[in-house]
Amino acid sequence: MSSARAVYQNPVYNRSFPDPFVLKFAGIYYAFSTGHSSDGRVFSMLRSEDLVSWEEMAGAMAPLAQDHPCYWAPEVTYSNGKFYLYYSVGNEKLMEIRVAVSDRPSGGFVDAGIKLTNEEFAIDAHVARDDDGVWYMFYATDFLNHTHIGTGTVVDRMLDPYTLAGDPRPVTRAKFDWQIYDAARKEKGGVRWHTVEGPFVLKHKGLYYEMFSGGNWQNISYGVSYAVSNKILADEEWEQFSDGIQTLPILRTIAGEVVGPGHNCVAVGPNGRDLFCIYHYWSNGERVLAIDRMDYAGGGRLFVAGPTTSPQPIPSKSFLAPRRGRLSTPESFLLEITFRNSGRIDLVGDNNHVLLVLDVNAGGLAVSQPDAAGVKSVTAPPGFRIEAAHTITLEIDQLQMALSFDGRHVAFQTILVNSVTAVDIEEHGAMEVLSLTLTPGFEDRFEDSIDEQSAHARGWKWAEDQKPTFGEGGILVLNNASLCREAAAASFEFAVNFRLRAVLGDGPALAFKCGREFSLLFSDAQLWSADGITDLPTGFDPATFHQFRFVSDGHTANIWLNEVSLGEVDAGPCRDLEITARNAVVELDMVRFTVR
């Protein structure tokens, strides 16, 4: 890797920090860990602005009056001015899940006096909030009558932050030998005990992913995999990815380097775009904190580019932006604003023409377009407090606009009449902007490209006789055709998720142009460029979705296929993107271009 690049190296915190959870709030990361803090409180805390440099803080809360030896796996959820810390406590044999509350993310949590679970053993609480605002708690508990006896994960709907519905459903129970905790666990009567624990849930393109840890946290067997489902409350258990033989866990021990990586969470990077897997592994007798890039590859696949101990590029930051006044914007960008109190935000085009108005008030969010009739309202949930911190996320991809409000995915979307050239964040009324991040670039998941109009609105172009087709489930299909658009930057990341649907002739290939030109040769399992030919990883299956990723600093670039680095090449600036299927029918699940 070029010495000119800023890098980090795991562990990012070289002291005991087991079962890490990281909360991103108003641009700052707060990390929480299992156990007692050195100050006599429980749940050690760290703070960071970049996921790499961490400073120690006071423990999150005072221990309970009862003499509990075990304080495990804290996770924090924010809503409407309150931070809810869910944790498990007990004596290891008997464990219950409780909740503590604070009005700030930096500590001061006070136990609410409420036990949420009824099982004798319940640990590793994780709260997932669906697009409709409903909360669900995932946690781990024991299954003594299951075919593979041991700990597994369940999900239950939450009636409020303090109450479960009381109908937990199995999500992932042990199925495979890689999940064995102890072949004859003495404290469980000598039975063959399995463990699946540490759930963390993501949602992407309508599919739910539960990441979990399996095996024995004390040794090399421990690792991370995932399961998927079309429903968060499914009638059947979720489909697991790793059998431990043909398909290995996505995060696992590397002999001589990393032992027992696991109990992960996921955080969005400083640029609001990149995903990071945050986990612990054993080093010098302690479980230390580590981070690595991860992503969706398409087709229900996740990967983690780790565990790593070698230098890695530091997480890409957003571009510095003022918190008030008029902010000039590129053609495509991601903007995240965290604020409190009533106010107004305008999207502005050429000649100071207002394209969209966002009015935030005690009733929620009202979106209006001066050039169109009517107002779209995003109604606030009961108890909404405008004086609390709230977040608006704007995804502008040339003329296509999508808006999320407090995590409600695509609360509003439209095609604008003209390009946005500025965002007016003058603090009208009492609005106070707490943080603002701007990241130039785009990520097209093709979820809404149901016709040519919406694709053209995002800047995609193609020859008249090479029109792409848009399939179900957010797939764009290239049938011996090319797709291109403008995308200019010196330092950038370009990623595309793809798979081969059909071969149309000799030498089927997928070609990329992004400042450099590459051809992925399906039949030969090779990547061609002017620098030579690189073999793809052993077992490469072109019919399965993969991610090609090109990360450039303007001088050199690293090429990735999923989690595997294919090497480093010279690089120059990118002026436009082009993706071409040659003698092949290729499905695209996602294309992303991020300015670094």
C-alpha positions as CSV (number, residue, x, y, z in Angstrom):
1,M,0.0,0.0,0.0
2,S,1.3,3.5,-0.9
3,S,3.0,5.3,2.0
4,A,1.1,8.4,1.0
5,R,-2.2,7.0,2.1
6,A,-3.5,7.6,5.6
7,V,-3.9,4.2,7.2
8,Y,-5.0,2.5,10.4
9,Q,-4.1,-0.9,11.8
10,N,-6.1,-3.2,14.1
11,P,-6.6,-3.3,17.0
12,V,-7.9,0.3,17.0
13,Y,-8.0,0.1,20.8
14,N,-5.4,-2.2,22.3
15,R,-7.0,-2.9,25.7
16,S,-9.8,-5.1,26.9
17,F,-13.1,-4.1,25.2
18,P,-15.2,-7.2,24.7
19,D,-18.6,-7.4,23.0
20,P,-18.3,-3.9,21.5
21,F,-21.2,-1.8,20.5
22,V,-20.8,1.6,18.7
23,L,-23.5,4.3,18.5
24,K,-23.1,7.1,15.9
25,F,-24.9,10.2,17.1
26,A,-24.5,13.7,15.6
27,G,-21.3,12.7,13.9
28,I,-19.6,11.3,17.0
29,Y,-19.0,7.6,17.8
30,Y,-19.6,6.2,21.3
31,A,-18.4,2.7,22.1
32,F,-19.7,0.5,24.9
33,S,-18.3,-2.8,26.2
34,T,-19.1,-5.7,28.5
35,G,-18.0,-5.7,32.1
36,H,-16.9,-3.2,34.8
37,S,-15.2,0.0,34.0
38,S,-12.0,1.1,35.8
39,D,-13.9,3.9,37.6
40,G,-16.2,1.4,39.5
41,R,-19.1,1.9,37.1
42,V,-20.2,-0.7,34.5
43,F,-19.8,-0.8,30.7
44,S,-16.6,0.9,29.7
45,M,-17.0,3.7,27.1
46,L,-14.9,5.2,24.4
47,R,-15.4,8.2,22.1
48,S,-14.2,8.8,18.5
49,E,-14.7,11.1,15.5
50,D,-13.3,8.6,12.9
51,L,-13.7,5.0,14.3
52,V,-9.9,4.8,14.5
53,S,-8.7,7.1,17.3
54,W,-10.5,6.5,20.5
55,E,-10.4,8.3,23.9
56,E,-11.5,6.7,27.1
57,M,-14.6,8.0,29.0
58,A,-16.2,7.2,32.3
59,G,-18.3,4.1,32.6
60,A,-21.9,4.2,31.3
61,M,-23.8,3.6,34.5
62,A,-23.5,2.7,38.2
63,P,-23.9,-1.0,39.1
64,L,-27.2,-2.1,40.5
65,A,-27.7,-2.4,44.2
66,Q,-27.7,-6.2,44.0
67,D,-24.4,-7.9,43.8
68,H,-24.4,-9.1,40.2
69,P,-21.1,-10.3,38.9
70,C,-22.0,-10.2,35.2
71,Y,-22.8,-7.1,33.1
72,W,-22.9,-8.1,29.5
73,A,-23.3,-6.8,26.0
74,P,-24.7,-3.3,26.2
75,E,-26.4,-1.7,23.2
76,V,-27.8,1.8,22.9
77,T,-30.8,3.0,20.9
78,Y,-31.7,6.7,20.5
79,S,-35.3,7.9,20.1
80,N,-36.9,11.3,20.5
81,G,-34.4,12.8,23.0
82,K,-33.7,9.6,25.0
83,F,-30.9,7.1,24.9
84,Y,-31.9,3.5,25.9
85,L,-29.1,1.2,27.0
86,Y,-30.2,-2.5,26.8
87,Y,-28.0,-5.0,28.7
88,S,-28.0,-8.4,30.3
89,V,-27.1,-8.9,34.0
90,G,-26.9,-11.8,36.4
91,N,-24.7,-14.5,37.6
92,E,-24.0,-16.2,34.2
93,K,-26.4,-19.1,35.0
94,L,-29.4,-16.7,35.5
95,M,-29.3,-13.7,33.2
96,E,-32.0,-11.1,32.4
97,I,-32.3,-8.2,30.0
98,R,-32.8,-4.7,31.5
99,V,-32.8,-1.1,30.2
100,A,-31.2,2.0,31.5
101,V,-32.0,5.5,30.2
102,S,-30.0,8.8,29.7
103,D,-30.6,12.1,28.0
104,R,-27.1,12.0,26.5
105,P,-25.0,9.4,24.6
106,S,-21.9,10.0,26.7
107,G,-23.0,8.3,29.9
108,G,-25.2,9.0,32.9
109,F,-27.4,6.0,32.3
110,V,-29.8,5.1,35.1
111,D,-31.5,1.7,35.3
112,A,-35.3,2.0,34.7
113,G,-36.1,-0.7,37.2
114,I,-37.6,-2.9,34.5
115,K,-36.8,-6.5,33.6
116,L,-37.8,-7.1,29.9
117,T,-37.4,-10.9,29.6
118,N,-38.9,-13.9,31.2
119,E,-36.4,-16.6,30.3
120,E,-33.9,-17.9,32.9
121,F,-31.1,-17.0,30.5
122,A,-31.5,-14.0,28.2
123,I,-28.5,-12.1,26.9
124,D,-27.2,-9.9,24.0
125,A,-30.1,-7.6,23.4
126,H,-30.2,-5.8,20.1
127,V,-33.0,-3.4,19.0
128,A,-33.9,-3.1,15.3
129,R,-36.2,-0.4,14.1
130,D,-38.1,-1.2,10.9
131,D,-39.0,1.3,8.2
132,D,-42.5,1.8,9.7
133,G,-41.0,2.8,13.0
134,V,-41.9,-0.4,14.9
135,W,-39.1,-1.7,17.2
136,Y,-38.1,-5.3,17.6
137,M,-35.7,-6.8,20.1
138,F,-33.4,-9.7,19.1
139,Y,-31.7,-11.5,21.9
140,A,-30.1,-14.9,22.7
141,T,-31.6,-17.5,24.9
142,D,-31.3,-21.3,25.5
143,F,-33.1,-24.1,23.6
144,L,-32.9,-27.3,25.6
145,N,-35.2,-29.4,23.4
146,H,-33.7,-28.4,20.1
147,T,-31.9,-30.9,17.8
148,H,-28.7,-28.9,18.5
149,I,-28.9,-28.1,22.2
150,G,-27.6,-24.7,23.2
151,T,-28.1,-21.0,22.8
152,G,-29.8,-19.4,19.9
153,T,-31.4,-16.1,18.9
154,V,-35.0,-14.9,19.0
155,V,-37.0,-11.8,18.0
156,D,-39.9,-10.2,19.8
157,R,-41.9,-7.1,19.0
158,M,-41.6,-4.2,21.4
159,L,-44.7,-2.4,22.6
160,D,-42.6,0.5,23.9
161,P,-39.0,0.9,24.9
162,Y,-39.6,-0.9,28.2
163,T,-42.0,-3.7,27.1
164,L,-41.8,-6.8,24.9
165,A,-44.9,-8.3,23.4
166,G,-44.0,-11.6,25.0
167,D,-44.0,-13.7,21.9
168,P,-40.4,-14.5,21.0
169,R,-39.8,-16.4,17.8
170,P,-36.7,-18.3,16.9
171,V,-34.4,-16.6,14.4
172,T,-31.2,-18.6,14.3
173,R,-30.6,-21.7,16.3
174,A,-27.6,-24.0,16.0
175,K,-27.5,-26.2,12.9
176,F,-23.8,-26.8,12.2
177,D,-20.7,-28.1,14.0
178,W,-18.8,-24.8,13.7
179,Q,-21.3,-23.5,16.3
180,I,-20.2,-26.1,19.0
181,Y,-19.4,-24.3,22.2
182,D,-18.3,-27.4,24.1
183,A,-18.7,-31.1,23.0
184,A,-19.3,-32.1,26.7
185,R,-20.2,-28.9,28.6
186,K,-19.8,-29.7,32.3
187,E,-22.0,-26.9,33.7
188,K,-24.8,-28.1,31.4
189,G,-24.7,-31.7,32.5
190,G,-22.1,-32.8,30.0
191,V,-24.3,-32.3,26.9
192,R,-23.0,-31.3,23.5
193,W,-23.6,-27.5,23.7
194,H,-23.9,-25.1,20.8
195,T,-23.9,-21.3,20.8
196,V,-25.4,-18.8,18.5
197,E,-25.4,-15.3,20.0
198,G,-24.7,-11.6,19.6
199,P,-27.4,-10.7,17.0
200,F,-27.2,-7.5,15.0
201,V,-29.8,-6.8,12.3
202,L,-29.6,-4.9,9.0
203,K,-32.1,-4.3,6.3
204,H,-31.1,-3.8,2.7
205,K,-33.3,-3.7,-0.4
206,G,-36.2,-5.3,1.5
207,L,-34.2,-8.2,2.9
208,Y,-33.4,-8.6,6.6
209,Y,-29.9,-9.8,7.6
210,E,-29.1,-11.0,11.1
211,M,-25.4,-11.1,11.8
212,F,-24.5,-13.4,14.7
213,S,-21.5,-15.1,16.4
214,G,-21.1,-18.8,16.9
215,G,-18.8,-21.3,18.6
216,N,-16.9,-20.7,21.8
217,W,-16.0,-17.0,22.6
218,Q,-12.9,-18.3,24.4
219,N,-11.1,-19.9,21.5
220,I,-10.4,-20.2,17.8
221,S,-13.9,-21.6,17.1
222,Y,-15.6,-18.3,17.5
223,G,-16.7,-16.5,14.3
224,V,-19.4,-14.4,12.7
225,S,-21.9,-15.4,10.0
226,Y,-25.4,-14.2,9.1
227,A,-28.9,-15.3,8.2
228,V,-31.5,-13.7,6.0
229,S,-35.3,-13.4,5.8
230,N,-38.0,-11.6,3.8
231,K,-39.9,-10.9,7.1
232,I,-38.7,-9.6,10.4
233,L,-41.3,-11.8,12.2
234,A,-41.1,-14.9,10.0
235,D,-42.9,-18.2,10.7
236,E,-39.7,-20.1,10.0
237,E,-36.2,-19.6,11.2
238,W,-34.0,-17.4,9.0
239,E,-31.8,-19.0,6.3
240,Q,-28.2,-19.3,7.5
241,F,-25.3,-18.6,5.2
242,S,-22.4,-20.6,6.7
243,D,-22.3,-24.4,7.2
244,G,-18.7,-24.3,8.3
245,I,-17.5,-26.7,5.7
246,Q,-18.3,-25.6,2.2
247,T,-19.2,-22.0,3.3
248,L,-17.1,-20.6,6.1
249,P,-18.1,-17.9,8.6
250,I,-17.5,-14.4,7.1
251,L,-15.3,-13.4,10.0
252,R,-13.1,-16.2,11.5
253,T,-9.8,-17.1,13.1
254,I,-6.7,-16.6,11.0
255,A,-3.9,-18.9,12.3
256,G,-1.0,-16.9,13.7
257,E,-2.8,-13.5,13.3
258,V,-6.3,-13.3,14.8
259,V,-8.0,-15.5,17.3
260,G,-11.8,-15.7,17.9
261,P,-13.1,-12.6,16.2
262,G,-16.7,-12.0,17.0
263,H,-19.7,-10.3,18.8
264,N,-19.9,-7.7,16.2
265,C,-22.0,-4.6,15.5
266,V,-22.1,-2.5,12.4
267,A,-21.6,1.3,12.1
268,V,-21.8,3.6,9.1
269,G,-18.5,5.4,8.4
270,P,-17.9,9.2,8.8
271,N,-18.9,9.7,5.2
272,G,-22.4,8.3,5.8
273,R,-21.9,5.7,3.1
274,D,-19.4,3.0,4.0
275,L,-20.2,0.2,6.4
276,F,-17.8,-1.0,9.1
277,C,-17.9,-4.3,11.0
278,I,-16.9,-3.6,14.6
279,Y,-15.8,-6.6,16.7
280,H,-13.4,-8.0,19.2
281,Y,-10.6,-10.6,19.0
282,W,-8.1,-12.1,21.4
283,S,-4.7,-10.4,21.8
284,N,-2.3,-10.9,24.7
285,G,-5.0,-12.4,26.8
286,E,-7.6,-9.7,26.2
287,R,-10.4,-9.1,23.7
288,V,-9.4,-5.9,21.8
289,L,-11.4,-3.6,19.5
290,A,-11.1,-3.9,15.7
291,I,-12.9,-2.5,12.7
292,D,-13.0,-3.6,9.0
293,R,-15.0,-2.6,5.9
294,M,-18.0,-4.7,5.0
295,D,-20.7,-4.5,2.4
296,Y,-23.6,-6.1,0.6
297,A,-22.5,-8.0,-2.5
298,G,-26.0,-8.5,-3.9
299,G,-28.3,-11.5,-4.0
300,G,-28.6,-11.7,-0.2
301,R,-24.8,-11.8,0.4
302,L,-22.7,-10.0,3.0
303,F,-19.0,-9.9,3.3
304,V,-16.4,-8.5,5.7
305,A,-13.0,-7.5,4.3
306,G,-11.3,-8.9,7.4
307,P,-10.2,-9.7,10.0
308,T,-7.2,-7.6,9.2
309,T,-4.0,-6.8,11.1
310,S,-2.2,-5.1,8.2
311,P,-2.5,-1.4,7.4
312,Q,-5.9,-0.4,5.9
313,P,-7.2,2.9,4.5
314,I,-8.7,5.0,7.2
315,P,-12.5,5.5,7.0
316,S,-13.3,8.1,4.4
317,K,-14.6,11.3,5.9
318,S,-17.4,13.6,4.6
319,F,-16.5,17.0,3.3
320,L,-16.5,19.7,5.9
321,A,-19.6,21.8,5.6
322,P,-20.9,24.9,7.6
323,R,-23.9,24.4,9.8
324,R,-25.7,27.5,8.6
325,G,-25.9,29.6,5.5
326,R,-26.0,28.4,1.9
327,L,-24.0,25.3,1.1
328,S,-23.0,24.7,-2.5
329,T,-23.5,21.1,-3.6
330,P,-22.3,18.8,-6.4
331,E,-24.7,17.1,-8.9
332,S,-25.0,14.0,-6.7
333,F,-24.5,13.9,-3.0
334,L,-25.6,12.4,0.4
335,L,-26.5,15.0,3.0
336,E,-27.3,14.2,6.6
337,I,-28.5,16.9,9.0
338,T,-29.1,16.4,12.7
339,F,-30.9,19.2,14.4
340,R,-33.4,20.2,17.0
341,N,-36.3,22.6,17.2
342,S,-38.6,23.9,14.4
343,G,-37.1,25.2,11.2
344,R,-36.9,25.1,7.4
345,I,-34.4,23.7,4.9
346,D,-34.5,24.7,1.2
347,L,-33.1,22.8,-1.8
348,V,-32.1,25.5,-4.3
349,G,-31.3,25.4,-8.1
350,D,-29.9,27.8,-10.5
351,N,-30.9,31.5,-10.2
352,N,-31.9,31.0,-6.6
353,H,-34.9,29.0,-7.6
354,V,-36.3,27.0,-4.7
355,L,-36.9,23.4,-5.8
356,L,-38.0,21.8,-2.5
357,V,-38.9,23.1,1.0
358,L,-38.6,21.0,4.1
359,D,-40.6,22.4,7.1
360,V,-40.0,20.7,10.4
361,N,-42.4,21.4,13.2
362,A,-44.1,19.8,16.2
363,G,-46.3,17.8,13.9
364,G,-43.5,16.2,11.9
365,L,-42.1,17.1,8.5
366,A,-43.8,18.8,5.6
367,V,-42.3,18.6,2.1
368,S,-43.4,21.0,-0.6
369,Q,-42.4,21.7,-4.2
370,P,-43.1,25.2,-5.3
371,D,-43.4,23.9,-8.9
372,A,-45.9,21.3,-8.0
373,A,-49.2,21.3,-6.2
374,G,-49.7,19.8,-2.8
375,V,-47.7,19.1,0.3
376,K,-46.3,15.7,1.4
377,S,-46.5,15.2,5.1
378,V,-44.4,12.8,7.2
379,T,-46.5,12.6,10.3
380,A,-44.6,12.4,13.6
381,P,-45.2,9.5,15.9
382,P,-47.1,10.0,19.2
383,G,-45.1,11.8,21.7
384,F,-42.8,13.4,19.1
385,R,-40.6,16.1,20.7
386,I,-39.4,18.8,18.3
387,E,-37.0,20.1,20.9
388,A,-35.2,16.7,20.8
389,A,-32.5,15.8,18.2
390,H,-33.8,14.5,14.8
391,T,-32.1,13.5,11.6
392,I,-33.0,14.2,8.0
393,T,-31.0,12.3,5.3
394,L,-31.2,13.5,1.7
395,E,-29.9,11.4,-1.2
396,I,-29.7,13.6,-4.3
397,D,-28.7,11.7,-7.5
398,Q,-28.8,14.4,-10.1
399,L,-32.6,14.9,-10.5
400,Q,-33.7,12.0,-8.3
401,M,-34.3,12.8,-4.7
402,A,-35.0,10.6,-1.7
403,L,-35.5,11.7,1.9
404,S,-35.4,9.7,5.1
405,F,-36.6,11.2,8.5
406,D,-35.4,9.7,11.8
407,G,-34.5,6.4,10.1
408,R,-37.7,6.0,8.2
409,H,-36.3,4.8,4.9
410,V,-37.5,6.8,1.8
411,A,-40.1,8.8,3.7
412,F,-40.4,10.9,0.5
413,Q,-39.0,10.7,-3.0
414,T,-39.5,12.6,-6.3
415,I,-37.9,13.6,-9.6
416,L,-36.9,17.3,-9.4
417,V,-37.4,19.7,-12.4
418,N,-33.8,21.0,-12.2
419,S,-30.6,20.0,-10.5
420,V,-29.9,21.1,-6.9
421,T,-26.9,23.5,-6.7
422,A,-27.2,24.5,-3.1
423,V,-28.9,23.7,0.3
424,D,-30.0,26.7,2.3
425,I,-29.5,25.7,5.9
426,E,-30.1,29.1,7.4
427,E,-31.5,28.4,10.8
428,H,-35.0,29.7,10.5
429,G,-36.9,30.1,13.7
430,A,-35.4,28.1,16.6
431,M,-33.7,25.4,14.6
432,E,-30.2,24.4,15.8
433,V,-28.1,22.2,13.6
434,L,-26.0,19.8,15.7
435,S,-24.1,18.1,12.8
436,L,-24.1,18.2,9.0
437,T,-22.2,15.8,6.7
438,L,-22.0,16.1,2.9
439,T,-20.5,13.3,0.8
440,P,-20.3,13.8,-3.0
441,G,-21.2,10.8,-5.2
442,F,-24.1,8.4,-5.6
443,E,-25.3,4.9,-4.8
444,D,-27.8,3.5,-7.2
445,R,-29.5,0.3,-5.9
446,F,-32.0,0.3,-8.9
447,E,-34.8,-0.1,-6.5
448,D,-36.9,2.6,-8.1
449,S,-35.5,2.5,-11.7
450,I,-38.7,1.0,-13.0
451,D,-38.5,2.9,-16.3
452,E,-36.2,4.9,-18.5
453,Q,-37.3,8.2,-17.1
454,S,-36.1,7.6,-13.6
455,A,-32.8,6.1,-14.8
456,H,-32.2,9.1,-17.1
457,A,-33.0,11.4,-14.1
458,R,-30.1,9.9,-12.3
459,G,-27.7,10.5,-15.3
460,W,-27.5,7.1,-16.8
461,K,-27.0,6.9,-20.6
462,W,-27.0,4.1,-23.2
463,A,-27.1,3.6,-26.9
464,E,-30.6,3.4,-28.4
465,D,-30.0,-0.2,-29.5
466,Q,-28.6,-1.2,-26.1
467,K,-31.3,-0.3,-23.7
468,P,-31.0,-2.0,-20.3
469,T,-34.0,-3.7,-18.7
470,F,-35.1,-3.4,-15.1
471,G,-35.9,-6.6,-13.3
472,E,-37.8,-7.3,-10.1
473,G,-36.1,-6.9,-6.8
474,G,-34.0,-4.0,-7.9
475,I,-31.9,-5.5,-10.7
476,L,-30.6,-3.7,-13.9
477,V,-29.9,-6.1,-16.8
478,L,-27.3,-5.5,-19.5
479,N,-27.8,-7.7,-22.5
480,N,-24.6,-7.3,-24.5
481,A,-24.9,-3.6,-23.8
482,S,-23.1,-0.6,-22.1
483,L,-24.2,1.8,-19.4
484,C,-22.5,5.1,-18.7
485,R,-22.7,8.4,-16.8
486,E,-20.5,11.3,-15.7
487,A,-18.6,10.9,-12.5
488,A,-15.6,13.1,-12.0
489,A,-13.1,12.9,-9.1
490,A,-9.4,12.4,-8.5
491,S,-9.8,10.5,-5.3
492,F,-12.8,8.1,-5.2
493,E,-14.2,4.7,-4.7
494,F,-16.2,2.9,-7.4
495,A,-18.1,-0.3,-6.6
496,V,-20.5,-2.5,-8.6
497,N,-22.4,-5.6,-7.6
498,F,-22.9,-8.0,-10.5
499,R,-23.5,-11.6,-11.7
500,L,-23.5,-13.4,-15.0
501,R,-27.0,-14.5,-16.1
502,A,-26.2,-15.9,-19.6
503,V,-23.3,-16.4,-22.0
504,L,-24.0,-15.1,-25.6
505,G,-20.7,-15.9,-27.3
506,D,-17.0,-16.5,-26.9
507,G,-15.1,-14.6,-24.2
508,P,-18.0,-13.4,-22.1
509,A,-16.8,-10.4,-20.0
510,L,-17.8,-7.4,-17.9
511,A,-15.8,-4.3,-18.6
512,F,-15.3,-1.3,-16.3
513,K,-14.1,2.1,-17.0
514,C,-13.3,4.4,-14.0
515,G,-10.2,6.3,-14.9
516,R,-8.7,2.9,-15.7
517,E,-10.1,0.1,-17.8
518,F,-10.6,-3.5,-16.6
519,S,-12.3,-6.5,-18.1
520,L,-13.5,-9.3,-15.9
521,L,-13.3,-12.5,-18.0
522,F,-16.0,-14.9,-16.8
523,S,-14.8,-18.1,-18.5
524,D,-11.2,-17.7,-17.5
525,A,-11.9,-16.3,-14.0
526,Q,-9.4,-13.5,-14.6
527,L,-9.2,-9.7,-14.4
528,W,-7.5,-8.0,-17.3
529,S,-6.0,-4.6,-17.3
530,A,-3.1,-2.8,-18.9
531,D,-1.0,-3.9,-16.0
532,G,-1.5,-7.5,-16.8
533,I,-3.8,-10.4,-15.9
534,T,-4.8,-11.3,-12.3
535,D,-6.4,-14.6,-11.4
536,L,-9.7,-14.3,-9.5
537,P,-10.0,-16.1,-6.1
538,T,-10.3,-19.9,-6.2
539,G,-13.8,-21.1,-6.5
540,F,-15.1,-17.9,-8.3
541,D,-18.6,-18.6,-9.5
542,P,-19.8,-16.0,-12.0
543,A,-23.5,-17.0,-11.5
544,T,-23.2,-15.7,-7.9
545,F,-23.3,-12.0,-7.0
546,H,-20.0,-10.4,-6.4
547,Q,-18.7,-6.9,-5.7
548,F,-15.9,-5.3,-7.8
549,R,-14.4,-2.3,-5.9
550,F,-11.8,0.2,-7.1
551,V,-10.4,2.5,-4.5
552,S,-8.2,5.3,-5.8
553,D,-6.3,8.2,-4.2
554,G,-5.5,9.7,-7.6
555,H,-2.1,8.1,-7.9
556,T,-2.6,4.4,-6.9
557,A,-5.6,2.3,-6.5
558,N,-6.5,-1.0,-4.8
559,I,-8.8,-3.5,-6.5
560,W,-11.1,-5.8,-4.5
561,L,-13.4,-8.6,-5.4
562,N,-15.7,-8.9,-2.3
563,E,-13.3,-9.3,0.7
564,V,-10.3,-10.2,-1.4
565,S,-7.7,-7.7,-2.5
566,L,-6.6,-8.3,-6.1
567,G,-3.6,-5.9,-5.8
568,E,-2.6,-2.3,-6.4
569,V,-2.3,-0.4,-9.7
570,D,-1.4,3.1,-10.9
571,A,-4.4,5.3,-11.1
572,G,-5.5,8.7,-12.4
573,P,-8.6,10.8,-12.1
574,C,-12.0,9.5,-13.2
575,R,-14.1,11.6,-15.6
576,D,-16.9,9.2,-16.4
577,L,-18.1,5.6,-15.6
578,E,-18.8,2.9,-18.1
579,I,-20.0,-0.6,-17.5
580,T,-20.2,-3.0,-20.5
581,A,-21.4,-6.6,-20.8
582,R,-19.6,-8.3,-23.7
583,N,-21.1,-11.5,-25.2
584,A,-23.0,-11.8,-22.0
585,V,-26.2,-11.0,-20.1
586,V,-25.2,-9.4,-16.7
587,E,-27.3,-8.4,-13.8
588,L,-26.3,-5.3,-11.8
589,D,-27.5,-5.0,-8.2
590,M,-25.8,-1.8,-7.3
591,V,-23.4,0.9,-8.6
592,R,-21.7,3.3,-6.2
593,F,-19.3,6.2,-6.8
594,T,-18.1,8.1,-3.7
595,V,-15.7,11.0,-3.7
596,R,-13.0,10.5,-1.1
